[in-house]
């Protein structure tokens, strides 16, 4: 299992969330709480939005805790919306193109979880990806296939519907191969304006996902941040960061959350 973080709101230095807080994402790359994969050292990536037409992207196969370029970049890049990911590989090769986030035009995508027995499903799933998206696939991970299936099913027009169809196709394909429980995921997805998070598991138990307290609660818990955030800022994480980790709220299983410039919406995620 990997670890990721996504933020939207008042522009911040990436380091303010990725590097500086207690138990930050770089710390989690070496000491995550997940018992199965406490070390996430198979590469990392950051994607951020700025004034350019498409988001910036920096990925590396270096462990996040041992890359001075990452520390330097996060201390200089300021953004109102960014995603970061540290990777624990399952079957896919440790290579730069297998590191998250994945990018298509304005879209960024990060994933924690897996497709069970992906090696048996990969060929069939690849064949379902639209030809207009196929050339954007540069790696060999299940996560990248999930992203391009969602694009094929209309991610650019209706995010929840596209993710639901992606889930249905993967699970149906798996059952045809005799695999009853096939998909576990938390997803972070953005088009540069909004940020979506999904938590889902074929057995009803998806990987962990948390949302930050609202701005008023942040100020109450940590008065030093007063005036730093606008009316709305929000952060999604695989596991809590900072000094007040009990204030992070877990996203329930089989749920989705959408963070927009004017607020947040949360609902159940039922692909069937």
C-alpha positions as CSV (number, residue, x, y, z in Angstrom):
1,X,0.0,0.0,0.0
2,X,1.2,3.5,-0.9
3,X,0.6,6.9,0.8
4,X,-0.6,10.1,-0.7
5,X,-1.7,13.6,0.1
6,X,-3.8,16.2,-1.8
7,X,-4.5,19.8,-1.0
8,X,-6.7,22.6,-2.4
9,X,-7.2,26.1,-1.1
10,X,-5.1,29.2,-0.3
11,X,-1.7,28.9,-2.1
12,X,0.9,27.2,0.1
13,X,4.5,26.1,-0.3
14,X,4.3,22.4,-0.9
15,X,6.7,22.0,2.0
16,X,4.1,23.3,4.4
17,X,2.2,20.0,4.1
18,X,4.7,17.5,2.6
19,X,7.8,18.3,4.7
20,X,7.1,20.4,7.8
21,X,4.3,18.8,9.7
22,X,4.8,16.0,12.3
23,X,4.5,12.5,10.7
24,X,4.5,14.2,7.2
25,X,4.4,12.3,3.9
26,X,8.2,12.0,3.8
27,X,8.2,10.5,7.3
28,X,5.5,8.1,6.1
29,X,7.6,6.9,3.2
30,X,9.9,5.3,5.9
31,X,7.6,4.9,8.9
32,X,4.0,4.5,7.7
33,X,1.5,3.1,10.1
34,X,0.2,0.5,7.7
35,X,1.3,-2.9,9.0
36,X,1.7,-4.4,5.5
37,X,3.9,-1.7,4.0
38,X,5.4,0.5,6.7
39,X,8.1,1.5,4.1
40,X,7.1,3.2,0.9
41,X,10.5,3.6,-0.7
42,X,9.9,2.7,-4.4
43,X,9.7,6.2,-5.6
44,X,7.6,9.3,-5.2
45,X,6.0,12.1,-7.1
46,X,4.5,15.5,-6.8
47,X,2.0,17.2,-9.2
48,X,1.0,20.9,-8.8
49,X,-1.1,23.5,-10.6
50,X,0.2,27.0,-11.3
51,X,-0.3,29.6,-14.1
52,X,0.8,27.1,-16.9
53,X,-1.8,25.3,-19.0
54,X,-1.0,21.9,-17.6
55,X,0.1,20.8,-14.1
56,X,3.8,20.5,-13.2
57,X,5.0,17.0,-12.5
58,X,8.2,15.7,-10.8
59,X,8.7,11.9,-10.2
60,X,11.7,9.9,-9.1
61,X,12.5,6.3,-8.2
62,X,14.6,7.6,-5.2
63,X,13.2,7.1,-1.8
64,X,11.4,10.3,-0.7
65,X,13.4,10.4,2.5
66,X,16.7,10.5,0.6
67,X,16.0,13.0,-2.2
68,X,17.4,16.5,-1.7
69,X,15.8,17.7,-4.9
70,X,12.4,17.0,-3.4
71,X,13.2,19.0,-0.3
72,X,14.4,21.9,-2.5
73,X,11.5,21.9,-4.9
74,X,8.8,21.8,-2.1
75,X,10.5,24.7,-0.4
76,X,10.2,26.8,-3.5
77,X,7.0,25.8,-5.3
78,X,3.8,27.5,-4.2
79,X,0.4,26.2,-5.3
80,X,-3.3,26.3,-4.5
81,X,-3.8,22.7,-5.5
82,X,-1.2,19.8,-5.4
83,X,-1.0,16.1,-5.0
84,X,1.9,14.0,-3.6
85,X,2.5,10.3,-3.5
86,X,5.1,7.8,-2.0
87,X,5.1,4.4,-3.6
88,X,5.3,0.8,-2.3
89,X,5.5,-1.4,-5.4
90,X,3.6,-4.7,-5.6
91,X,4.4,-6.3,-9.0
92,X,5.1,-3.4,-11.3
93,X,8.8,-2.4,-11.9
94,X,10.4,0.4,-9.9
95,X,10.7,2.9,-12.7
96,X,9.9,6.6,-13.1
97,X,6.9,6.1,-15.3
98,X,5.3,3.9,-12.7
99,X,5.5,6.7,-10.0
100,X,2.4,8.7,-9.2
101,X,0.8,11.2,-10.0
102,X,-0.3,10.2,-13.5
103,X,-1.1,13.1,-15.8
104,X,-3.4,13.6,-18.8
105,X,-3.7,17.2,-19.9
106,X,-5.2,19.1,-16.9
107,X,-5.9,15.9,-14.9
108,X,-3.8,14.4,-12.1
109,X,-4.5,11.0,-10.5
110,X,-3.0,9.1,-7.5
111,X,-4.0,5.7,-6.1
112,X,-3.4,3.6,-3.0
113,X,-4.5,0.0,-3.2
114,X,-4.4,-2.7,-5.8
115,X,-6.1,-4.8,-8.5
116,X,-5.8,-8.4,-7.3
117,X,-4.0,-10.7,-9.7
118,X,-3.5,-7.8,-12.1
119,X,-1.1,-9.8,-14.2
120,X,-4.1,-12.0,-15.3
121,X,-6.4,-9.0,-16.1
122,X,-3.9,-6.6,-17.6
123,X,-4.3,-7.5,-21.3
124,X,-8.1,-7.5,-21.2
125,X,-8.3,-4.2,-19.3
126,X,-5.7,-2.5,-21.6
127,X,-7.9,-3.5,-24.6
128,X,-10.8,-1.5,-23.1
129,X,-8.9,1.8,-23.0
130,X,-9.9,4.2,-25.8
131,X,-7.2,4.7,-28.5
132,X,-7.2,8.4,-27.9
133,X,-5.8,7.8,-24.4
134,X,-3.6,4.7,-25.0
135,X,-0.5,6.6,-26.1
136,X,-0.5,8.4,-22.7
137,X,0.2,5.1,-20.9
138,X,4.0,5.1,-20.2
139,X,4.3,2.6,-17.4
140,X,3.0,-0.9,-16.3
141,X,1.0,-0.3,-13.1
142,X,-2.6,-1.2,-12.3
143,X,-3.0,2.4,-11.1
144,X,-2.2,3.8,-14.5
145,X,-4.6,1.4,-16.2
146,X,-7.4,2.5,-13.7
147,X,-6.8,6.1,-14.6
148,X,-7.0,5.6,-18.4
149,X,-10.1,3.4,-18.0
150,X,-11.7,6.2,-16.1
151,X,-10.7,8.7,-18.9
152,X,-12.2,6.3,-21.4
153,X,-15.5,6.2,-19.5
154,X,-15.8,10.0,-19.3
155,X,-13.7,11.2,-16.4
156,X,-13.3,14.6,-18.1
157,X,-17.1,15.1,-18.0
158,X,-18.5,13.3,-14.9
159,X,-15.9,12.1,-12.4
160,X,-18.1,9.9,-10.1
161,X,-19.8,8.2,-13.1
162,X,-16.5,7.4,-14.7
163,X,-15.0,6.0,-11.6
164,X,-18.1,3.9,-11.0
165,X,-17.9,2.4,-14.5
166,X,-14.2,1.8,-14.1
167,X,-14.9,-0.2,-10.9
168,X,-17.7,-2.2,-12.6
169,X,-15.5,-3.1,-15.5
170,X,-12.5,-4.2,-13.4
171,X,-14.7,-6.3,-11.0
172,X,-16.7,-7.8,-13.9
173,X,-13.5,-8.7,-15.8
174,X,-12.0,-10.2,-12.6
175,X,-15.1,-12.4,-11.9
176,X,-14.9,-13.7,-15.5
177,X,-11.4,-15.0,-14.4
178,X,-12.7,-16.5,-11.2
179,X,-11.5,-13.6,-8.9
180,X,-14.4,-12.6,-6.6
181,X,-12.7,-9.7,-4.7
182,X,-10.5,-7.8,-7.0
183,X,-10.2,-4.1,-6.2
184,X,-9.1,-1.9,-3.3
185,X,-8.5,1.8,-3.7
186,X,-8.4,5.3,-2.4
187,X,-8.1,7.8,-5.3
188,X,-7.1,11.4,-5.5
189,X,-8.2,13.1,-8.7
190,X,-8.0,16.8,-9.9
191,X,-8.6,18.9,-12.9
192,X,-7.0,21.9,-11.3
193,X,-10.2,23.4,-10.1
194,X,-11.7,20.7,-7.9
195,X,-10.3,17.7,-5.9
196,X,-12.1,14.4,-5.6
197,X,-11.3,11.5,-3.2
198,X,-12.7,8.0,-3.3
199,X,-12.5,5.1,-0.9
200,X,-13.7,1.7,-2.0
201,X,-12.9,-2.0,-1.6
202,X,-14.5,-5.1,-3.2
203,X,-14.9,-6.5,0.2
204,X,-16.3,-3.3,1.7
205,X,-12.9,-2.4,3.3
206,X,-10.9,0.2,1.3
207,X,-7.6,1.6,2.4
208,X,-7.7,4.5,4.8
209,X,-8.5,8.0,3.8
210,X,-8.9,11.2,6.0
211,X,-10.0,14.7,5.5
212,X,-8.6,17.7,7.4
213,X,-10.7,19.8,9.8
214,X,-12.4,22.9,8.5
215,X,-10.6,26.2,8.7
216,X,-12.3,27.2,12.0
217,X,-11.3,24.0,13.6
218,X,-7.7,24.4,12.4
219,X,-7.5,27.8,13.9
220,X,-9.0,26.6,17.2
221,X,-6.5,23.7,17.5
222,X,-3.5,25.7,16.2
223,X,-3.9,29.5,16.6
224,X,-0.6,30.1,14.7
225,X,-2.3,29.3,11.4
226,X,-4.9,32.1,11.8
227,X,-5.0,34.3,8.7
228,X,-3.0,31.8,6.7
229,X,-6.0,30.1,5.0
230,X,-8.9,31.6,3.1
231,X,-12.6,30.8,3.8
232,X,-12.1,27.2,2.5
233,X,-9.0,25.0,2.3
234,X,-9.0,21.2,2.5
235,X,-6.5,18.3,2.6
236,X,-7.0,14.6,2.0
237,X,-4.4,12.1,3.3
238,X,-3.9,8.4,3.5
239,X,-3.0,8.9,7.2
240,X,-3.1,12.0,9.4
241,X,-0.2,14.4,9.7
242,X,0.5,17.3,12.1
243,X,0.2,17.8,15.8
244,X,-3.5,17.3,16.1
245,X,-4.0,14.0,14.3
246,X,-7.2,13.1,16.2
247,X,-8.9,16.0,14.5
248,X,-8.6,14.4,11.1
249,X,-11.9,12.8,10.1
250,X,-11.9,9.3,8.4
251,X,-13.8,9.0,5.2
252,X,-16.1,6.0,5.5
253,X,-15.8,3.0,3.3
254,X,-17.5,3.1,-0.1
255,X,-17.6,6.9,0.0
256,X,-16.5,9.8,-2.2
257,X,-15.7,13.4,-1.3
258,X,-15.4,16.5,-3.5
259,X,-13.5,19.6,-2.5
260,X,-14.5,22.7,-4.6
261,X,-13.4,26.3,-4.3
262,X,-16.5,27.1,-2.3
263,X,-16.8,24.1,-0.1
264,X,-17.0,20.3,0.3
265,X,-19.5,17.6,-0.7
266,X,-19.5,14.1,0.6
267,X,-21.6,11.1,-0.4
268,X,-21.7,7.4,-0.6
269,X,-20.0,5.7,-3.6
270,X,-22.1,2.9,-4.9
271,X,-20.9,1.7,-8.3
272,X,-23.8,-0.8,-8.6
